[in-house]
Amino acid sequence: MTVRAVLYLHGFRSSPASAKARRMLAEAQARGWRAAAPDLNVPPLEAAARADEAAKALAVDPSELLIVG
């Protein structure tokens, strides 16, 4: 698998501004990968929609997308 982008899905009661999220984004970008960490502190269906939108916005083939959380 060739990684070209990382989608970081933070945990419950966390945020894209957390130390872990910032570190993940910085490490991904240092490797030349696209990266996103959407704000998921919303109801479940909206969180799923936001994650999907963020994945699409990274504009890579799904086989090149690493999803972590």
mmCIF file of the N, C-alpha and C atoms, coordinates in Angstrom:
data_MODEL
# 
_entry.id   MODEL 
# 
loop_
_atom_site.group_PDB 
_atom_site.id 
_atom_site.type_symbol 
_atom_site.label_atom_id 
_atom_site.label_alt_id 
_atom_site.label_comp_id 
_atom_site.label_asym_id 
_atom_site.label_entity_id 
_atom_site.label_seq_id 
_atom_site.pdbx_PDB_ins_code 
_atom_site.Cartn_x 
_atom_site.Cartn_y 
_atom_site.Cartn_z 
_atom_site.occupancy 
_atom_site.B_iso_or_equiv 
_atom_site.pdbx_formal_charge 
_atom_site.auth_seq_id 
_atom_site.auth_comp_id 
_atom_site.auth_asym_id 
_atom_site.auth_atom_id 
_atom_site.pdbx_PDB_model_num 
ATOM 1   N N  . MET A 1 1  ? 0.843   -1.181 0.000  1.00 0.00 ? 1  MET A N  1 
ATOM 2   C CA . MET A 1 1  ? 0.000   0.000  0.000  1.00 0.00 ? 1  MET A CA 1 
ATOM 3   C C  . MET A 1 1  ? 0.885   1.240  0.000  1.00 0.00 ? 1  MET A C  1 
ATOM 4   N N  . THR A 1 2  ? 0.615   2.150  -0.882 1.00 0.00 ? 2  THR A N  1 
ATOM 5   C CA . THR A 1 2  ? 1.297   3.436  -0.916 1.00 0.00 ? 2  THR A CA 1 
ATOM 6   C C  . THR A 1 2  ? 0.398   4.475  -0.276 1.00 0.00 ? 2  THR A C  1 
ATOM 7   N N  . VAL A 1 3  ? 0.870   5.104  0.786  1.00 0.00 ? 3  VAL A N  1 
ATOM 8   C CA . VAL A 1 3  ? 0.083   6.129  1.469  1.00 0.00 ? 3  VAL A CA 1 
ATOM 9   C C  . VAL A 1 3  ? 0.359   7.485  0.836  1.00 0.00 ? 3  VAL A C  1 
ATOM 10  N N  . ARG A 1 4  ? -0.715  8.191  0.501  1.00 0.00 ? 4  ARG A N  1 
ATOM 11  C CA . ARG A 1 4  ? -0.588  9.555  -0.004 1.00 0.00 ? 4  ARG A CA 1 
ATOM 12  C C  . ARG A 1 4  ? -1.352  10.538 0.860  1.00 0.00 ? 4  ARG A C  1 
ATOM 13  N N  . ALA A 1 5  ? -2.212  10.018 1.762  1.00 0.00 ? 5  ALA A N  1 
ATOM 14  C CA . ALA A 1 5  ? -3.002  10.905 2.612  1.00 0.00 ? 5  ALA A CA 1 
ATOM 15  C C  . ALA A 1 5  ? -3.413  10.190 3.891  1.00 0.00 ? 5  ALA A C  1 
ATOM 16  N N  . VAL A 1 6  ? -3.600  10.987 4.957  1.00 0.00 ? 6  VAL A N  1 
ATOM 17  C CA . VAL A 1 6  ? -4.032  10.464 6.248  1.00 0.00 ? 6  VAL A CA 1 
ATOM 18  C C  . VAL A 1 6  ? -5.279  11.212 6.690  1.00 0.00 ? 6  VAL A C  1 
ATOM 19  N N  . LEU A 1 7  ? -6.273  10.450 7.111  1.00 0.00 ? 7  LEU A N  1 
ATOM 20  C CA . LEU A 1 7  ? -7.487  11.018 7.692  1.00 0.00 ? 7  LEU A CA 1 
ATOM 21  C C  . LEU A 1 7  ? -7.483  10.624 9.161  1.00 0.00 ? 7  LEU A C  1 
ATOM 22  N N  . TYR A 1 8  ? -7.331  11.613 10.047 1.00 0.00 ? 8  TYR A N  1 
ATOM 23  C CA . TYR A 1 8  ? -7.277  11.354 11.477 1.00 0.00 ? 8  TYR A CA 1 
ATOM 24  C C  . TYR A 1 8  ? -8.656  11.609 12.066 1.00 0.00 ? 8  TYR A C  1 
ATOM 25  N N  . LEU A 1 9  ? -9.242  10.577 12.643 1.00 0.00 ? 9  LEU A N  1 
ATOM 26  C CA . LEU A 1 9  ? -10.556 10.680 13.278 1.00 0.00 ? 9  LEU A CA 1 
ATOM 27  C C  . LEU A 1 9  ? -10.337 10.638 14.786 1.00 0.00 ? 9  LEU A C  1 
ATOM 28  N N  . HIS A 1 10 ? -10.483 11.794 15.417 1.00 0.00 ? 10 HIS A N  1 
ATOM 29  C CA . HIS A 1 10 ? -10.220 11.886 16.849 1.00 0.00 ? 10 HIS A CA 1 
ATOM 30  C C  . HIS A 1 10 ? -11.294 11.175 17.654 1.00 0.00 ? 10 HIS A C  1 
ATOM 31  N N  . GLY A 1 11 ? -10.984 10.899 18.882 1.00 0.00 ? 11 GLY A N  1 
ATOM 32  C CA . GLY A 1 11 ? -11.891 10.165 19.752 1.00 0.00 ? 11 GLY A CA 1 
ATOM 33  C C  . GLY A 1 11 ? -12.967 11.027 20.390 1.00 0.00 ? 11 GLY A C  1 
ATOM 34  N N  . PHE A 1 12 ? -13.839 10.363 21.102 1.00 0.00 ? 12 PHE A N  1 
ATOM 35  C CA . PHE A 1 12 ? -14.934 11.008 21.814 1.00 0.00 ? 12 PHE A CA 1 
ATOM 36  C C  . PHE A 1 12 ? -14.379 12.051 22.779 1.00 0.00 ? 12 PHE A C  1 
ATOM 37  N N  . ARG A 1 13 ? -14.965 13.223 22.750 1.00 0.00 ? 13 ARG A N  1 
ATOM 38  C CA . ARG A 1 13 ? -14.601 14.351 23.613 1.00 0.00 ? 13 ARG A CA 1 
ATOM 39  C C  . ARG A 1 13 ? -13.187 14.855 23.342 1.00 0.00 ? 13 ARG A C  1 
ATOM 40  N N  . SER A 1 14 ? -12.669 14.615 22.168 1.00 0.00 ? 14 SER A N  1 
ATOM 41  C CA . SER A 1 14 ? -11.381 15.141 21.751 1.00 0.00 ? 14 SER A CA 1 
ATOM 42  C C  . SER A 1 14 ? -11.642 16.163 20.653 1.00 0.00 ? 14 SER A C  1 
ATOM 43  N N  . SER A 1 15 ? -10.597 16.597 19.970 1.00 0.00 ? 15 SER A N  1 
ATOM 44  C CA . SER A 1 15 ? -10.789 17.572 18.903 1.00 0.00 ? 15 SER A CA 1 
ATOM 45  C C  . SER A 1 15 ? -9.622  17.538 17.930 1.00 0.00 ? 15 SER A C  1 
ATOM 46  N N  . PRO A 1 16 ? -9.797  18.169 16.767 1.00 0.00 ? 16 PRO A N  1 
ATOM 47  C CA . PRO A 1 16 ? -8.692  18.243 15.819 1.00 0.00 ? 16 PRO A CA 1 
ATOM 48  C C  . PRO A 1 16 ? -7.562  19.144 16.316 1.00 0.00 ? 16 PRO A C  1 
ATOM 49  N N  . ALA A 1 17 ? -7.798  19.867 17.410 1.00 0.00 ? 17 ALA A N  1 
ATOM 50  C CA . ALA A 1 17 ? -6.764  20.731 17.980 1.00 0.00 ? 17 ALA A CA 1 
ATOM 51  C C  . ALA A 1 17 ? -5.983  20.037 19.099 1.00 0.00 ? 17 ALA A C  1 
ATOM 52  N N  . SER A 1 18 ? -6.290  18.766 19.373 1.00 0.00 ? 18 SER A N  1 
ATOM 53  C CA . SER A 1 18 ? -5.583  18.046 20.436 1.00 0.00 ? 18 SER A CA 1 
ATOM 54  C C  . SER A 1 18 ? -4.118  17.859 20.064 1.00 0.00 ? 18 SER A C  1 
ATOM 55  N N  . ALA A 1 19 ? -3.308  17.600 21.064 1.00 0.00 ? 19 ALA A N  1 
ATOM 56  C CA . ALA A 1 19 ? -1.877  17.377 20.820 1.00 0.00 ? 19 ALA A CA 1 
ATOM 57  C C  . ALA A 1 19 ? -1.662  16.194 19.886 1.00 0.00 ? 19 ALA A C  1 
ATOM 58  N N  . LYS A 1 20 ? -2.440  15.109 20.084 1.00 0.00 ? 20 LYS A N  1 
ATOM 59  C CA . LYS A 1 20 ? -2.286  13.927 19.213 1.00 0.00 ? 20 LYS A CA 1 
ATOM 60  C C  . LYS A 1 20 ? -2.654  14.260 17.768 1.00 0.00 ? 20 LYS A C  1 
ATOM 61  N N  . ALA A 1 21 ? -3.726  14.994 17.577 1.00 0.00 ? 21 ALA A N  1 
ATOM 62  C CA . ALA A 1 21 ? -4.143  15.343 16.214 1.00 0.00 ? 21 ALA A CA 1 
ATOM 63  C C  . ALA A 1 21 ? -3.111  16.236 15.550 1.00 0.00 ? 21 ALA A C  1 
ATOM 64  N N  . ARG A 1 22 ? -2.629  17.231 16.269 1.00 0.00 ? 22 ARG A N  1 
ATOM 65  C CA . ARG A 1 22 ? -1.625  18.137 15.691 1.00 0.00 ? 22 ARG A CA 1 
ATOM 66  C C  . ARG A 1 22 ? -0.355  17.373 15.341 1.00 0.00 ? 22 ARG A C  1 
ATOM 67  N N  . ARG A 1 23 ? 0.049   16.445 16.193 1.00 0.00 ? 23 ARG A N  1 
ATOM 68  C CA . ARG A 1 23 ? 1.254   15.654 15.938 1.00 0.00 ? 23 ARG A CA 1 
ATOM 69  C C  . ARG A 1 23 ? 1.062   14.753 14.714 1.00 0.00 ? 23 ARG A C  1 
ATOM 70  N N  . MET A 1 24 ? -0.113  14.116 14.626 1.00 0.00 ? 24 MET A N  1 
ATOM 71  C CA . MET A 1 24 ? -0.403  13.238 13.485 1.00 0.00 ? 24 MET A CA 1 
ATOM 72  C C  . MET A 1 24 ? -0.358  14.030 12.177 1.00 0.00 ? 24 MET A C  1 
ATOM 73  N N  . LEU A 1 25 ? -0.998  15.200 12.164 1.00 0.00 ? 25 LEU A N  1 
ATOM 74  C CA . LEU A 1 25 ? -1.011  16.022 10.955 1.00 0.00 ? 25 LEU A CA 1 
ATOM 75  C C  . LEU A 1 25 ? 0.397   16.482 10.587 1.00 0.00 ? 25 LEU A C  1 
ATOM 76  N N  . ALA A 1 26 ? 1.171   16.898 11.578 1.00 0.00 ? 26 ALA A N  1 
ATOM 77  C CA . ALA A 1 26 ? 2.537   17.352 11.308 1.00 0.00 ? 26 ALA A CA 1 
ATOM 78  C C  . ALA A 1 26 ? 3.395   16.220 10.756 1.00 0.00 ? 26 ALA A C  1 
ATOM 79  N N  . GLU A 1 27 ? 3.279   15.032 11.335 1.00 0.00 ? 27 GLU A N  1 
ATOM 80  C CA . GLU A 1 27 ? 4.063   13.888 10.860 1.00 0.00 ? 27 GLU A CA 1 
ATOM 81  C C  . GLU A 1 27 ? 3.666   13.498 9.438  1.00 0.00 ? 27 GLU A C  1 
ATOM 82  N N  . ALA A 1 28 ? 2.380   13.507 9.156  1.00 0.00 ? 28 ALA A N  1 
ATOM 83  C CA . ALA A 1 28 ? 1.920   13.182 7.799  1.00 0.00 ? 28 ALA A CA 1 
ATOM 84  C C  . ALA A 1 28 ? 2.455   14.194 6.798  1.00 0.00 ? 28 ALA A C  1 
ATOM 85  N N  . GLN A 1 29 ? 2.333   15.457 7.130  1.00 0.00 ? 29 GLN A N  1 
ATOM 86  C CA . GLN A 1 29 ? 2.793   16.505 6.220  1.00 0.00 ? 29 GLN A CA 1 
ATOM 87  C C  . GLN A 1 29 ? 4.303   16.463 6.035  1.00 0.00 ? 29 GLN A C  1 
ATOM 88  N N  . ALA A 1 30 ? 5.047   16.087 7.075  1.00 0.00 ? 30 ALA A N  1 
ATOM 89  C CA . ALA A 1 30 ? 6.498   15.966 6.963  1.00 0.00 ? 30 ALA A CA 1 
ATOM 90  C C  . ALA A 1 30 ? 6.893   14.880 5.968  1.00 0.00 ? 30 ALA A C  1 
ATOM 91  N N  . ARG A 1 31 ? 6.016   13.909 5.786  1.00 0.00 ? 31 ARG A N  1 
ATOM 92  C CA . ARG A 1 31 ? 6.268   12.829 4.823  1.00 0.00 ? 31 ARG A CA 1 
ATOM 93  C C  . ARG A 1 31 ? 5.740   13.160 3.434  1.00 0.00 ? 31 ARG A C  1 
ATOM 94  N N  . GLY A 1 32 ? 5.170   14.351 3.285  1.00 0.00 ? 32 GLY A N  1 
ATOM 95  C CA . GLY A 1 32 ? 4.646   14.762 1.997  1.00 0.00 ? 32 GLY A CA 1 
ATOM 96  C C  . GLY A 1 32 ? 3.251   14.246 1.715  1.00 0.00 ? 32 GLY A C  1 
ATOM 97  N N  . TRP A 1 33 ? 2.573   13.779 2.740  1.00 0.00 ? 33 TRP A N  1 
ATOM 98  C CA . TRP A 1 33 ? 1.213   13.270 2.582  1.00 0.00 ? 33 TRP A CA 1 
ATOM 99  C C  . TRP A 1 33 ? 0.213   14.381 2.832  1.00 0.00 ? 33 TRP A C  1 
ATOM 100 N N  . ARG A 1 34 ? -0.923  14.305 2.185  1.00 0.00 ? 34 ARG A N  1 
ATOM 101 C CA . ARG A 1 34 ? -2.038  15.180 2.523  1.00 0.00 ? 34 ARG A CA 1 
ATOM 102 C C  . ARG A 1 34 ? -2.599  14.685 3.846  1.00 0.00 ? 34 ARG A C  1 
ATOM 103 N N  . ALA A 1 35 ? -3.221  15.584 4.603  1.00 0.00 ? 35 ALA A N  1 
ATOM 104 C CA . ALA A 1 35 ? -3.749  15.169 5.903  1.00 0.00 ? 35 ALA A CA 1 
ATOM 105 C C  . ALA A 1 35 ? -4.951  16.010 6.292  1.00 0.00 ? 35 ALA A C  1 
ATOM 106 N N  . ALA A 1 36 ? -5.858  15.380 7.024  1.00 0.00 ? 36 ALA A N  1 
ATOM 107 C CA . ALA A 1 36 ? -7.042  16.079 7.521  1.00 0.00 ? 36 ALA A CA 1 
ATOM 108 C C  . ALA A 1 36 ? -7.459  15.488 8.854  1.00 0.00 ? 36 ALA A C  1 
ATOM 109 N N  . ALA A 1 37 ? -8.033  16.350 9.682  1.00 0.00 ? 37 ALA A N  1 
ATOM 110 C CA . ALA A 1 37 ? -8.579  15.936 10.976 1.00 0.00 ? 37 ALA A CA 1 
ATOM 111 C C  . ALA A 1 37 ? -9.862  16.738 11.189 1.00 0.00 ? 37 ALA A C  1 
ATOM 112 N N  . PRO A 1 38 ? -10.977 16.258 10.656 1.00 0.00 ? 38 PRO A N  1 
ATOM 113 C CA . PRO A 1 38 ? -12.223 17.022 10.767 1.00 0.00 ? 38 PRO A CA 1 
ATOM 114 C C  . PRO A 1 38 ? -12.741 17.081 12.204 1.00 0.00 ? 38 PRO A C  1 
ATOM 115 N N  . ASP A 1 39 ? -13.494 18.131 12.504 1.00 0.00 ? 39 ASP A N  1 
ATOM 116 C CA . ASP A 1 39 ? -14.134 18.267 13.811 1.00 0.00 ? 39 ASP A CA 1 
ATOM 117 C C  . ASP A 1 39 ? -15.325 17.327 13.850 1.00 0.00 ? 39 ASP A C  1 
ATOM 118 N N  . LEU A 1 40 ? -15.291 16.362 14.744 1.00 0.00 ? 40 LEU A N  1 
ATOM 119 C CA . LEU A 1 40 ? -16.339 15.352 14.816 1.00 0.00 ? 40 LEU A CA 1 
ATOM 120 C C  . LEU A 1 40 ? -17.192 15.471 16.081 1.00 0.00 ? 40 LEU A C  1 
ATOM 121 N N  . ASN A 1 41 ? -17.116 16.601 16.757 1.00 0.00 ? 41 ASN A N  1 
ATOM 122 C CA . ASN A 1 41 ? -17.914 16.816 17.966 1.00 0.00 ? 41 ASN A CA 1 
ATOM 123 C C  . ASN A 1 41 ? -19.317 17.281 17.605 1.00 0.00 ? 41 ASN A C  1 
ATOM 124 N N  . VAL A 1 42 ? -20.006 16.423 16.893 1.00 0.00 ? 42 VAL A N  1 
ATOM 125 C CA . VAL A 1 42 ? -21.367 16.664 16.412 1.00 0.00 ? 42 VAL A CA 1 
ATOM 126 C C  . VAL A 1 42 ? -22.125 15.335 16.511 1.00 0.00 ? 42 VAL A C  1 
ATOM 127 N N  . PRO A 1 43 ? -23.441 15.340 16.282 1.00 0.00 ? 43 PRO A N  1 
ATOM 128 C CA . PRO A 1 43 ? -24.190 14.074 16.309 1.00 0.00 ? 43 PRO A CA 1 
ATOM 129 C C  . PRO A 1 43 ? -23.602 13.053 15.318 1.00 0.00 ? 43 PRO A C  1 
ATOM 130 N N  . PRO A 1 44 ? -23.792 11.753 15.593 1.00 0.00 ? 44 PRO A N  1 
ATOM 131 C CA . PRO A 1 44 ? -23.160 10.684 14.804 1.00 0.00 ? 44 PRO A CA 1 
ATOM 132 C C  . PRO A 1 44 ? -23.329 10.778 13.281 1.00 0.00 ? 44 PRO A C  1 
ATOM 133 N N  . LEU A 1 45 ? -24.522 11.042 12.799 1.00 0.00 ? 45 LEU A N  1 
ATOM 134 C CA . LEU A 1 45 ? -24.701 11.100 11.341 1.00 0.00 ? 45 LEU A CA 1 
ATOM 135 C C  . LEU A 1 45 ? -23.939 12.264 10.724 1.00 0.00 ? 45 LEU A C  1 
ATOM 136 N N  . GLU A 1 46 ? -23.896 13.388 11.423 1.00 0.00 ? 46 GLU A N  1 
ATOM 137 C CA . GLU A 1 46 ? -23.137 14.529 10.929 1.00 0.00 ? 46 GLU A CA 1 
ATOM 138 C C  . GLU A 1 46 ? -21.645 14.248 10.986 1.00 0.00 ? 46 GLU A C  1 
ATOM 139 N N  . ALA A 1 47 ? -21.195 13.553 12.030 1.00 0.00 ? 47 ALA A N  1 
ATOM 140 C CA . ALA A 1 47 ? -19.782 13.193 12.129 1.00 0.00 ? 47 ALA A CA 1 
ATOM 141 C C  . ALA A 1 47 ? -19.375 12.288 10.968 1.00 0.00 ? 47 ALA A C  1 
ATOM 142 N N  . ALA A 1 48 ? -20.222 11.328 10.633 1.00 0.00 ? 48 ALA A N  1 
ATOM 143 C CA . ALA A 1 48 ? -19.937 10.441 9.501  1.00 0.00 ? 48 ALA A CA 1 
ATOM 144 C C  . ALA A 1 48 ? -19.864 11.230 8.197  1.00 0.00 ? 48 ALA A C  1 
ATOM 145 N N  . ALA A 1 49 ? -20.768 12.178 8.030  1.00 0.00 ? 49 ALA A N  1 
ATOM 146 C CA . ALA A 1 49 ? -20.771 13.002 6.817  1.00 0.00 ? 49 ALA A CA 1 
ATOM 147 C C  . ALA A 1 49 ? -19.510 13.858 6.748  1.00 0.00 ? 49 ALA A C  1 
ATOM 148 N N  . ARG A 1 50 ? -19.103 14.413 7.881  1.00 0.00 ? 50 ARG A N  1 
ATOM 149 C CA . ARG A 1 50 ? -17.885 15.238 7.906  1.00 0.00 ? 50 ARG A CA 1 
ATOM 150 C C  . ARG A 1 50 ? -16.647 14.399 7.583  1.00 0.00 ? 50 ARG A C  1 
ATOM 151 N N  . ALA A 1 51 ? -16.575 13.195 8.111  1.00 0.00 ? 51 ALA A N  1 
ATOM 152 C CA . ALA A 1 51 ? -15.444 12.318 7.822  1.00 0.00 ? 51 ALA A CA 1 
ATOM 153 C C  . ALA A 1 51 ? -15.401 11.973 6.342  1.00 0.00 ? 51 ALA A C  1 
ATOM 154 N N  . ASP A 1 52 ? -16.557 11.684 5.773  1.00 0.00 ? 52 ASP A N  1 
ATOM 155 C CA . ASP A 1 52 ? -16.643 11.368 4.347  1.00 0.00 ? 52 ASP A CA 1 
ATOM 156 C C  . ASP A 1 52 ? -16.215 12.563 3.497  1.00 0.00 ? 52 ASP A C  1 
ATOM 157 N N  . GLU A 1 53 ? -16.690 13.744 3.848  1.00 0.00 ? 53 GLU A N  1 
ATOM 158 C CA . GLU A 1 53 ? -16.316 14.956 3.113  1.00 0.00 ? 53 GLU A CA 1 
ATOM 159 C C  . GLU A 1 53 ? -14.812 15.204 3.192  1.00 0.00 ? 53 GLU A C  1 
ATOM 160 N N  . ALA A 1 54 ? -14.237 15.016 4.383  1.00 0.00 ? 54 ALA A N  1 
ATOM 161 C CA . ALA A 1 54 ? -12.801 15.226 4.551  1.00 0.00 ? 54 ALA A CA 1 
ATOM 162 C C  . ALA A 1 54 ? -12.003 14.229 3.716  1.00 0.00 ? 54 ALA A C  1 
ATOM 163 N N  . ALA A 1 55 ? -12.443 12.974 3.679  1.00 0.00 ? 55 ALA A N  1 
ATOM 164 C CA . ALA A 1 55 ? -11.758 11.961 2.871  1.00 0.00 ? 55 ALA A CA 1 
ATOM 165 C C  . ALA A 1 55 ? -11.797 12.337 1.395  1.00 0.00 ? 55 ALA A C  1 
ATOM 166 N N  . LYS A 1 56 ? -12.954 12.774 0.929  1.00 0.00 ? 56 LYS A N  1 
ATOM 167 C CA . LYS A 1 56 ? -13.079 13.175 -0.475 1.00 0.00 ? 56 LYS A CA 1 
ATOM 168 C C  . LYS A 1 56 ? -12.223 14.401 -0.788 1.00 0.00 ? 56 LYS A C  1 
ATOM 169 N N  . ALA A 1 57 ? -12.149 15.346 0.148  1.00 0.00 ? 57 ALA A N  1 
ATOM 170 C CA . ALA A 1 57 ? -11.377 16.569 -0.063 1.00 0.00 ? 57 ALA A CA 1 
ATOM 171 C C  . ALA A 1 57 ? -9.874  16.293 -0.178 1.00 0.00 ? 57 ALA A C  1 
ATOM 172 N N  . LEU A 1 58 ? -9.411  15.175 0.374  1.00 0.00 ? 58 LEU A N  1 
ATOM 173 C CA . LEU A 1 58 ? -7.999  14.821 0.256  1.00 0.00 ? 58 LEU A CA 1 
ATOM 174 C C  . LEU A 1 58 ? -7.638  14.432 -1.172 1.00 0.00 ? 58 LEU A C  1 
ATOM 175 N N  . ALA A 1 59 ? -8.626  14.098 -1.955 1.00 0.00 ? 59 ALA A N  1 
ATOM 176 C CA . ALA A 1 59 ? -8.471  13.859 -3.392 1.00 0.00 ? 59 ALA A CA 1 
ATOM 177 C C  . ALA A 1 59 ? -7.388  12.832 -3.733 1.00 0.00 ? 59 ALA A C  1 
ATOM 178 N N  . VAL A 1 60 ? -7.451  11.678 -3.068 1.00 0.00 ? 60 VAL A N  1 
ATOM 179 C CA . VAL A 1 60 ? -6.554  10.577 -3.415 1.00 0.00 ? 60 VAL A CA 1 
ATOM 180 C C  . VAL A 1 60 ? -7.387  9.331  -3.646 1.00 0.00 ? 60 VAL A C  1 
ATOM 181 N N  . ASP A 1 61 ? -6.814  8.376  -4.329 1.00 0.00 ? 61 ASP A N  1 
ATOM 182 C CA . ASP A 1 61 ? -7.466  7.085  -4.522 1.00 0.00 ? 61 ASP A CA 1 
ATOM 183 C C  . ASP A 1 61 ? -7.683  6.466  -3.138 1.00 0.00 ? 61 ASP A C  1 
ATOM 184 N N  . PRO A 1 62 ? -8.836  5.876  -2.884 1.00 0.00 ? 62 PRO A N  1 
ATOM 185 C CA . PRO A 1 62 ? -9.096  5.271  -1.557 1.00 0.00 ? 62 PRO A CA 1 
ATOM 186 C C  . PRO A 1 62 ? -8.023  4.275  -1.125 1.00 0.00 ? 62 PRO A C  1 
ATOM 187 N N  . SER A 1 63 ? -7.385  3.617  -2.055 1.00 0.00 ? 63 SER A N  1 
ATOM 188 C CA . SER A 1 63 ? -6.341  2.652  -1.701 1.00 0.00 ? 63 SER A CA 1 
ATOM 189 C C  . SER A 1 63 ? -5.067  3.343  -1.181 1.00 0.00 ? 63 SER A C  1 
ATOM 190 N N  . GLU A 1 64 ? -4.990  4.650  -1.336 1.00 0.00 ? 64 GLU A N  1 
ATOM 191 C CA . GLU A 1 64 ? -3.830  5.416  -0.873 1.00 0.00 ? 64 GLU A CA 1 
ATOM 192 C C  . GLU A 1 64 ? -4.140  6.259  0.370  1.00 0.00 ? 64 GLU A C  1 
ATOM 193 N N  . LEU A 1 65 ? -5.325  6.038  0.940  1.00 0.00 ? 65 LEU A N  1 
ATOM 194 C CA . LEU A 1 65 ? -5.770  6.788  2.106  1.00 0.00 ? 65 LEU A CA 1 
ATOM 195 C C  . LEU A 1 65 ? -5.644  5.935  3.369  1.00 0.00 ? 65 LEU A C  1 
ATOM 196 N N  . LEU A 1 66 ? -4.904  6.442  4.340  1.00 0.00 ? 66 LEU A N  1 
ATOM 197 C CA . LEU A 1 66 ? -4.752  5.784  5.627  1.00 0.00 ? 66 LEU A CA 1 
ATOM 198 C C  . LEU A 1 66 ? -5.684  6.489  6.610  1.00 0.00 ? 66 LEU A C  1 
ATOM 199 N N  . ILE A 1 67 ? -6.594  5.731  7.216  1.00 0.00 ? 67 ILE A N  1 
ATOM 200 C CA . ILE A 1 67 ? -7.521  6.294  8.194  1.00 0.00 ? 67 ILE A CA 1 
ATOM 201 C C  . ILE A 1 67 ? -7.081  5.806  9.562  1.00 0.00 ? 67 ILE A C  1 
ATOM 202 N N  . VAL A 1 68 ? -6.828  6.747  10.469 1.00 0.00 ? 68 VAL A N  1 
ATOM 203 C CA . VAL A 1 68 ? -6.379  6.425  11.816 1.00 0.00 ? 68 VAL A CA 1 
ATOM 204 C C  . VAL A 1 68 ? -7.241  7.164  12.835 1.00 0.00 ? 68 VAL A C  1 
ATOM 205 N N  . GLY A 1 69 ? -7.251  6.653  14.043 1.00 0.00 ? 69 GLY A N  1 
ATOM 206 C CA . GLY A 1 69 ? -8.019  7.346  15.074 1.00 0.00 ? 69 GLY A CA 1 
ATOM 207 C C  . GLY A 1 69 ? -7.714  6.769  16.427 1.00 0.00 ? 69 GLY A C  1 
# 
